[in-house]
Amino acid sequence: MDERRVRPRHLRQGRRLSDGTVVVTSQDDDGRVTHAIRYDESMEHVLEELEGEAAEAAYGRRGGDEIDSPAEPGAD
């Protein structure tokens, strides 16, 4: 039997938003969000992809595991 360790496959993990979509983020060493991808409920289709300051503004440090979806432009 082969006793070598096999590196586990890295699965995408994200936060499910209140509207059912899922956000997967990447952070830099300081914990700032540098990249964010929002998927539909099935995680098969990309709905939104943000980088840099736009990603930090939309999905940056917020309390809790679940966050609200960002407001749609013009929705008040």
C-alpha positions in Angstrom: 0.0 0.0 0.0 1.3 3.4 -0.9 1.8 5.5 2.3 2.6 8.8 0.6 0.6 11.7 1.5 -1.7 13.1 -1.1 -2.4 16.8 -1.1 -6.1 17.3 -0.6 -8.0 19.0 -3.4 -8.7 22.6 -2.7 -12.4 23.2 -3.0 -13.9 26.6 -3.6 -15.4 27.9 -0.4 -17.4 31.0 -0.1 -20.1 32.8 1.8 -23.8 32.4 0.9 -25.5 35.7 0.7 -29.1 36.5 1.7 -30.2 36.3 -1.9 -28.8 32.8 -2.3 -25.8 33.7 -4.4 -22.3 32.7 -3.2 -19.2 35.0 -2.9 -15.7 33.6 -3.1 -13.0 36.1 -2.1 -9.2 36.2 -2.0 -7.3 38.3 0.5 -3.9 39.8 0.7 -1.5 39.4 3.7 -3.2 42.3 5.4 -6.7 40.7 5.1 -7.9 43.1 2.5 -10.2 41.6 -0.2 -8.3 41.7 -3.5 -10.5 39.6 -5.7 -14.2 38.6 -5.4 -16.4 36.4 -7.6 -20.1 36.1 -7.1 -21.8 33.0 -8.4 -25.4 32.0 -8.8 -27.0 29.6 -6.3 -25.6 26.5 -8.1 -22.1 28.0 -8.3 -22.1 27.2 -12.0 -22.4 30.7 -13.4 -20.4 33.8 -12.6 -22.6 36.8 -11.9 -20.0 39.4 -11.0 -16.2 39.5 -10.7 -14.4 42.4 -8.9 -10.8 43.2 -8.2 -8.9 45.6 -6.1 -10.7 48.5 -4.5 -14.0 47.6 -6.0 -13.8 44.1 -4.4 -12.8 45.6 -1.0 -15.6 48.1 -1.2 -18.3 45.5 -2.0 -17.1 42.5 0.1 -14.5 43.8 2.4 -14.3 43.2 6.2 -17.8 42.8 7.5 -19.0 41.2 10.6 -20.6 37.7 10.6 -20.5 34.9 8.1 -23.5 36.0 6.1 -23.6 39.3 4.4 -26.2 41.1 2.4 -25.9 41.4 -1.3 -24.4 44.7 -2.6 -27.1 47.2 -3.6 -27.8 47.2 -7.3 -26.9 50.5 -9.0 -29.8 52.8 -8.9 -31.7 50.7 -6.4 -32.8 53.0 -3.5 
